[in-house]
Amino acid sequence: MGWILRDHDGYFVATQSLSRPGPALPREAEVLAVREALSWLKNTQWDSIIVETDAEVLVRSLHTPNLSPFGLLLDDITVLLSSFQNVKFCHVRRDANVVAHLLASYAFFLVRV
């Protein structure tokens, strides 16, 4: 999984590519990436953020009760959101999220090597 952080002008600030053992469904991988990004961000000075993801199901399901593993990951995100003053989630097309997918592919490659 991977994420990228840009400032309000769209300039690169930070990125992370993480590998996890075992298979992950795409929607769980997207949620894990957002959770990891928010975990990293809560230790910074940023308290107003916009989360862009191509996982529309994440944006739609964020505040819907769900006891599945996916729903429990969403609960983790909800808890992390309390660390910020202003958070906005936006759905973007996959072709607008290429860098994050390249980072995720790189992490998947590292697990395979």
MODELLER restraints for C-alpha pairs under 7 A, 6 or more apart:
rsr = mdl.restraints
at = mdl.atoms
rsr.add(forms.Gaussian(group=physical.xy_distance, feature=features.Distance(at['CA:1:A'], at['CA:17:A']), mean=5.86, stdev=0.5))
rsr.add(forms.Gaussian(group=physical.xy_distance, feature=features.Distance(at['CA:1:A'], at['CA:18:A']), mean=5.32, stdev=0.5))
rsr.add(forms.Gaussian(group=physical.xy_distance, feature=features.Distance(at['CA:1:A'], at['CA:19:A']), mean=6.30, stdev=0.5))
rsr.add(forms.Gaussian(group=physical.xy_distance, feature=features.Distance(at['CA:1:A'], at['CA:29:A']), mean=6.13, stdev=0.5))
rsr.add(forms.Gaussian(group=physical.xy_distance, feature=features.Distance(at['CA:1:A'], at['CA:33:A']), mean=5.65, stdev=0.5))
rsr.add(forms.Gaussian(group=physical.xy_distance, feature=features.Distance(at['CA:1:A'], at['CA:103:A']), mean=6.58, stdev=0.5))
rsr.add(forms.Gaussian(group=physical.xy_distance, feature=features.Distance(at['CA:1:A'], at['CA:104:A']), mean=3.87, stdev=0.5))
rsr.add(forms.Gaussian(group=physical.xy_distance, feature=features.Distance(at['CA:1:A'], at['CA:107:A']), mean=6.15, stdev=0.5))
rsr.add(forms.Gaussian(group=physical.xy_distance, feature=features.Distance(at['CA:2:A'], at['CA:16:A']), mean=5.59, stdev=0.5))
rsr.add(forms.Gaussian(group=physical.xy_distance, feature=features.Distance(at['CA:2:A'], at['CA:17:A']), mean=4.31, stdev=0.5))
rsr.add(forms.Gaussian(group=physical.xy_distance, feature=features.Distance(at['CA:2:A'], at['CA:18:A']), mean=6.06, stdev=0.5))
rsr.add(forms.Gaussian(group=physical.xy_distance, feature=features.Distance(at['CA:2:A'], at['CA:33:A']), mean=5.84, stdev=0.5))
rsr.add(forms.Gaussian(group=physical.xy_distance, feature=features.Distance(at['CA:2:A'], at['CA:100:A']), mean=5.19, stdev=0.5))
rsr.add(forms.Gaussian(group=physical.xy_distance, feature=features.Distance(at['CA:2:A'], at['CA:101:A']), mean=6.74, stdev=0.5))
rsr.add(forms.Gaussian(group=physical.xy_distance, feature=features.Distance(at['CA:2:A'], at['CA:103:A']), mean=4.76, stdev=0.5))
rsr.add(forms.Gaussian(group=physical.xy_distance, feature=features.Distance(at['CA:2:A'], at['CA:104:A']), mean=4.54, stdev=0.5))
rsr.add(forms.Gaussian(group=physical.xy_distance, feature=features.Distance(at['CA:3:A'], at['CA:15:A']), mean=5.69, stdev=0.5))
rsr.add(forms.Gaussian(group=physical.xy_distance, feature=features.Distance(at['CA:3:A'], at['CA:16:A']), mean=5.61, stdev=0.5))
rsr.add(forms.Gaussian(group=physical.xy_distance, feature=features.Distance(at['CA:3:A'], at['CA:17:A']), mean=6.71, stdev=0.5))
rsr.add(forms.Gaussian(group=physical.xy_distance, feature=features.Distance(at['CA:3:A'], at['CA:33:A']), mean=6.18, stdev=0.5))
rsr.add(forms.Gaussian(group=physical.xy_distance, feature=features.Distance(at['CA:3:A'], at['CA:37:A']), mean=6.48, stdev=0.5))
rsr.add(forms.Gaussian(group=physical.xy_distance, feature=features.Distance(at['CA:3:A'], at['CA:100:A']), mean=4.99, stdev=0.5))
rsr.add(forms.Gaussian(group=physical.xy_distance, feature=features.Distance(at['CA:4:A'], at['CA:14:A']), mean=5.97, stdev=0.5))
rsr.add(forms.Gaussian(group=physical.xy_distance, feature=features.Distance(at['CA:4:A'], at['CA:15:A']), mean=4.27, stdev=0.5))
rsr.add(forms.Gaussian(group=physical.xy_distance, feature=features.Distance(at['CA:4:A'], at['CA:16:A']), mean=6.62, stdev=0.5))
rsr.add(forms.Gaussian(group=physical.xy_distance, feature=features.Distance(at['CA:4:A'], at['CA:100:A']), mean=6.14, stdev=0.5))
rsr.add(forms.Gaussian(group=physical.xy_distance, feature=features.Distance(at['CA:5:A'], at['CA:12:A']), mean=6.22, stdev=0.5))
rsr.add(forms.Gaussian(group=physical.xy_distance, feature=features.Distance(at['CA:5:A'], at['CA:13:A']), mean=5.41, stdev=0.5))
rsr.add(forms.Gaussian(group=physical.xy_distance, feature=features.Distance(at['CA:5:A'], at['CA:14:A']), mean=5.06, stdev=0.5))
rsr.add(forms.Gaussian(group=physical.xy_distance, feature=features.Distance(at['CA:5:A'], at['CA:15:A']), mean=5.92, stdev=0.5))
rsr.add(forms.Gaussian(group=physical.xy_distance, feature=features.Distance(at['CA:6:A'], at['CA:12:A']), mean=4.54, stdev=0.5))
rsr.add(forms.Gaussian(group=physical.xy_distance, feature=features.Distance(at['CA:6:A'], at['CA:13:A']), mean=5.14, stdev=0.5))
rsr.add(forms.Gaussian(group=physical.xy_distance, feature=features.Distance(at['CA:7:A'], at['CA:13:A']), mean=6.41, stdev=0.5))
rsr.add(forms.Gaussian(group=physical.xy_distance, feature=features.Distance(at['CA:17:A'], at['CA:103:A']), mean=5.28, stdev=0.5))
rsr.add(forms.Gaussian(group=physical.xy_distance, feature=features.Distance(at['CA:17:A'], at['CA:104:A']), mean=6.18, stdev=0.5))
rsr.add(forms.Gaussian(group=physical.xy_distance, feature=features.Distance(at['CA:17:A'], at['CA:107:A']), mean=5.65, stdev=0.5))
rsr.add(forms.Gaussian(group=physical.xy_distance, feature=features.Distance(at['CA:18:A'], at['CA:107:A']), mean=5.52, stdev=0.5))
rsr.add(forms.Gaussian(group=physical.xy_distance, feature=features.Distance(at['CA:19:A'], at['CA:107:A']), mean=4.80, stdev=0.5))
rsr.add(forms.Gaussian(group=physical.xy_distance, feature=features.Distance(at['CA:19:A'], at['CA:108:A']), mean=6.20, stdev=0.5))
rsr.add(forms.Gaussian(group=physical.xy_distance, feature=features.Distance(at['CA:19:A'], at['CA:111:A']), mean=6.24, stdev=0.5))
rsr.add(forms.Gaussian(group=physical.xy_distance, feature=features.Distance(at['CA:27:A'], at['CA:55:A']), mean=6.64, stdev=0.5))
rsr.add(forms.Gaussian(group=physical.xy_distance, feature=features.Distance(at['CA:28:A'], at['CA:70:A']), mean=5.97, stdev=0.5))
rsr.add(forms.Gaussian(group=physical.xy_distance, feature=features.Distance(at['CA:30:A'], at['CA:55:A']), mean=6.58, stdev=0.5))
rsr.add(forms.Gaussian(group=physical.xy_distance, feature=features.Distance(at['CA:31:A'], at['CA:58:A']), mean=6.80, stdev=0.5))
rsr.add(forms.Gaussian(group=physical.xy_distance, feature=features.Distance(at['CA:31:A'], at['CA:73:A']), mean=6.64, stdev=0.5))
rsr.add(forms.Gaussian(group=physical.xy_distance, feature=features.Distance(at['CA:31:A'], at['CA:74:A']), mean=6.94, stdev=0.5))
rsr.add(forms.Gaussian(group=physical.xy_distance, feature=features.Distance(at['CA:35:A'], at['CA:77:A']), mean=5.52, stdev=0.5))
rsr.add(forms.Gaussian(group=physical.xy_distance, feature=features.Distance(at['CA:38:A'], at['CA:80:A']), mean=6.53, stdev=0.5))
rsr.add(forms.Gaussian(group=physical.xy_distance, feature=features.Distance(at['CA:39:A'], at['CA:80:A']), mean=6.87, stdev=0.5))
rsr.add(forms.Gaussian(group=physical.xy_distance, feature=features.Distance(at['CA:42:A'], at['CA:83:A']), mean=6.07, stdev=0.5))
rsr.add(forms.Gaussian(group=physical.xy_distance, feature=features.Distance(at['CA:47:A'], at['CA:84:A']), mean=4.54, stdev=0.5))
rsr.add(forms.Gaussian(group=physical.xy_distance, feature=features.Distance(at['CA:47:A'], at['CA:85:A']), mean=5.34, stdev=0.5))
rsr.add(forms.Gaussian(group=physical.xy_distance, feature=features.Distance(at['CA:47:A'], at['CA:86:A']), mean=6.33, stdev=0.5))
rsr.add(forms.Gaussian(group=physical.xy_distance, feature=features.Distance(at['CA:48:A'], at['CA:84:A']), mean=6.39, stdev=0.5))
rsr.add(forms.Gaussian(group=physical.xy_distance, feature=features.Distance(at['CA:48:A'], at['CA:85:A']), mean=5.91, stdev=0.5))
rsr.add(forms.Gaussian(group=physical.xy_distance, feature=features.Distance(at['CA:48:A'], at['CA:86:A']), mean=4.46, stdev=0.5))
rsr.add(forms.Gaussian(group=physical.xy_distance, feature=features.Distance(at['CA:48:A'], at['CA:87:A']), mean=5.79, stdev=0.5))
rsr.add(forms.Gaussian(group=physical.xy_distance, feature=features.Distance(at['CA:49:A'], at['CA:86:A']), mean=6.29, stdev=0.5))
rsr.add(forms.Gaussian(group=physical.xy_distance, feature=features.Distance(at['CA:49:A'], at['CA:87:A']), mean=4.98, stdev=0.5))
rsr.add(forms.Gaussian(group=physical.xy_distance, feature=features.Distance(at['CA:49:A'], at['CA:88:A']), mean=6.50, stdev=0.5))
rsr.add(forms.Gaussian(group=physical.xy_distance, feature=features.Distance(at['CA:50:A'], at['CA:87:A']), mean=5.69, stdev=0.5))
rsr.add(forms.Gaussian(group=physical.xy_distance, feature=features.Distance(at['CA:50:A'], at['CA:88:A']), mean=4.72, stdev=0.5))
rsr.add(forms.Gaussian(group=physical.xy_distance, feature=features.Distance(at['CA:50:A'], at['CA:89:A']), mean=5.84, stdev=0.5))
rsr.add(forms.Gaussian(group=physical.xy_distance, feature=features.Distance(at['CA:51:A'], at['CA:88:A']), mean=6.13, stdev=0.5))
rsr.add(forms.Gaussian(group=physical.xy_distance, feature=features.Distance(at['CA:51:A'], at['CA:89:A']), mean=4.77, stdev=0.5))
rsr.add(forms.Gaussian(group=physical.xy_distance, feature=features.Distance(at['CA:51:A'], at['CA:90:A']), mean=6.10, stdev=0.5))
rsr.add(forms.Gaussian(group=physical.xy_distance, feature=features.Distance(at['CA:52:A'], at['CA:89:A']), mean=6.06, stdev=0.5))
rsr.add(forms.Gaussian(group=physical.xy_distance, feature=features.Distance(at['CA:52:A'], at['CA:90:A']), mean=4.87, stdev=0.5))
rsr.add(forms.Gaussian(group=physical.xy_distance, feature=features.Distance(at['CA:52:A'], at['CA:91:A']), mean=5.85, stdev=0.5))
rsr.add(forms.Gaussian(group=physical.xy_distance, feature=features.Distance(at['CA:52:A'], at['CA:92:A']), mean=6.17, stdev=0.5))
rsr.add(forms.Gaussian(group=physical.xy_distance, feature=features.Distance(at['CA:53:A'], at['CA:90:A']), mean=6.46, stdev=0.5))
rsr.add(forms.Gaussian(group=physical.xy_distance, feature=features.Distance(at['CA:53:A'], at['CA:91:A']), mean=5.26, stdev=0.5))
rsr.add(forms.Gaussian(group=physical.xy_distance, feature=features.Distance(at['CA:53:A'], at['CA:92:A']), mean=5.71, stdev=0.5))
rsr.add(forms.Gaussian(group=physical.xy_distance, feature=features.Distance(at['CA:54:A'], at['CA:91:A']), mean=5.45, stdev=0.5))
rsr.add(forms.Gaussian(group=physical.xy_distance, feature=features.Distance(at['CA:54:A'], at['CA:92:A']), mean=4.92, stdev=0.5))
rsr.add(forms.Gaussian(group=physical.xy_distance, feature=features.Distance(at['CA:54:A'], at['CA:93:A']), mean=5.46, stdev=0.5))
rsr.add(forms.Gaussian(group=physical.xy_distance, feature=features.Distance(at['CA:54:A'], at['CA:94:A']), mean=5.21, stdev=0.5))
rsr.add(forms.Gaussian(group=physical.xy_distance, feature=features.Distance(at['CA:54:A'], at['CA:97:A']), mean=6.75, stdev=0.5))
rsr.add(forms.Gaussian(group=physical.xy_distance, feature=features.Distance(at['CA:55:A'], at['CA:91:A']), mean=6.85, stdev=0.5))
rsr.add(forms.Gaussian(group=physical.xy_distance, feature=features.Distance(at['CA:56:A'], at['CA:91:A']), mean=5.72, stdev=0.5))
rsr.add(forms.Gaussian(group=physical.xy_distance, feature=features.Distance(at['CA:59:A'], at['CA:89:A']), mean=6.39, stdev=0.5))
rsr.add(forms.Gaussian(group=physical.xy_distance, feature=features.Distance(at['CA:59:A'], at['CA:91:A']), mean=6.69, stdev=0.5))
rsr.add(forms.Gaussian(group=physical.xy_distance, feature=features.Distance(at['CA:62:A'], at['CA:74:A']), mean=5.92, stdev=0.5))
rsr.add(forms.Gaussian(group=physical.xy_distance, feature=features.Distance(at['CA:65:A'], at['CA:71:A']), mean=6.91, stdev=0.5))
